[in-house]
């Protein structure tokens, strides 16, 4: 590594540390707690761990075709929608299979959530055993050198994962997306490498509707620039990154364009 | 009995149970409106992957078809309204986004003429 690159890497690490960006524990990274109705029904909330699903399905499938919102509390998923074959129930109906195994039915019980049994697969309290489950799940998957998070991009490129992008009866048959336009976004600091945003990398998992226009409305080219403060507050790229997609502490994965 | 008459009788016998069988319940409740909604929804929202290649007129027509579907949502059950309301809005907004993006893009510069102006 050249002196310049080493100095920049050190500066990035110091900057990231100063802003509080870190590498969260990989097993609980991407955990979403759904509690629109569960607590009111005296049931533990649902703990959804993204890692279990993203190895098998694209983001687009759940967030577009199945209709899960990107904002907390907006989907209004309930036992009734699951039983009607929507939301979790779109796949978790007890009849569909994945890799030859039936996918267990969500909210199949009419009774209150019992302390044991099928309900407890989703309605869980705490994270007991989660670290071990994650370790077993990710044992064969490539990891990032810092933080130990799964490198999903490499995992897919290596054929370790093959996320499905359609579910029969739910997805609309569509032609494959052809979008490989890269967008250069100038960094706000002269010392920082510019961002080279790859539509290809993002669209392959997300389609178009996840980001446009909700996150990125139509704007004149070059005017859509978010600050790192906005991003770390959960806006723009921060809707996914630092929550489910790789953490903001991995500066070099976005700021890739060499400083001129 | 002629072979033709026998064939006709056999055909009638085979068809008769089907003709007598009570018709299945006609789609009612949210099922019938849902089937109609799904057919148009699937047709309209199948173009999101190649929206950026569609001409403006086609995009405007798709936006109009999305708008026309919205009243049909009200006839669906609560779960269907939740799911398809979100999906329809996302699909409509993407088509509109492509139109708006084109409107916001700088107009292409006129090709330089081969003959210098005098």
Contacts between the chains, C-beta under 8 A, distances in Angstrom:
chain1	res1	chain2	res2	distance
A	64	B	87	7.2
A	64	B	90	6.4
A	65	B	87	7.5
A	66	B	83	7.8
A	67	B	82	7.6
A	67	B	83	4.5
A	67	B	84	7.8
A	67	B	86	4.8
A	67	B	87	5.3
A	69	B	86	6.7
A	75	B	82	7.9
A	75	B	86	7.8
A	76	B	82	5.6
A	80	B	78	7.4
A	80	B	79	6.0
A	81	B	79	4.4
A	81	B	82	6.2
A	81	B	83	7.0
A	84	B	77	7.3
A	84	B	79	4.1
A	84	B	80	7.6
A	86	B	79	5.2
A	86	B	80	7.5
A	86	B	82	7.3
A	86	B	83	4.6
A	87	B	83	7.1
A	172	B	41	7.9
A	172	B	42	4.8
A	172	B	45	5.8
A	172	B	46	4.9
A	173	B	46	6.9
A	174	B	46	5.4
A	174	B	47	7.7
A	174	B	48	6.9
A	174	B	49	4.6
A	175	B	49	5.6
A	175	B	50	5.8
A	176	B	49	6.9
A	177	B	49	4.5
A	177	B	50	7.6
A	178	B	50	7.5
A	179	B	52	7.2
A	207	B	48	6.9
A	207	B	49	6.9
A	208	B	48	6.0
A	208	B	49	7.3
A	208	B	51	6.7
A	208	B	52	7.9
A	208	B	94	5.5
A	209	B	48	6.0
A	209	B	90	4.4
A	209	B	91	6.8
A	209	B	93	7.6
A	209	B	94	4.9
A	212	B	93	7.9
A	212	B	94	5.9
A	212	B	97	4.8
A	213	B	93	5.4
A	213	B	94	7.1
A	213	B	96	7.3
A	213	B	97	3.9
A	213	B	100	7.4
A	214	B	90	7.9
A	214	B	93	7.3
A	217	B	97	6.9
A	217	B	100	7.4
A	218	B	97	5.4
A	218	B	100	3.4
A	218	B	101	4.2
A	218	B	103	7.4
A	218	B	104	5.1
A	219	B	101	8.0
A	219	B	104	6.0
A	220	B	104	5.1
A	220	B	105	7.5
A	220	B	106	7.4
A	221	B	105	7.0
A	221	B	106	7.6
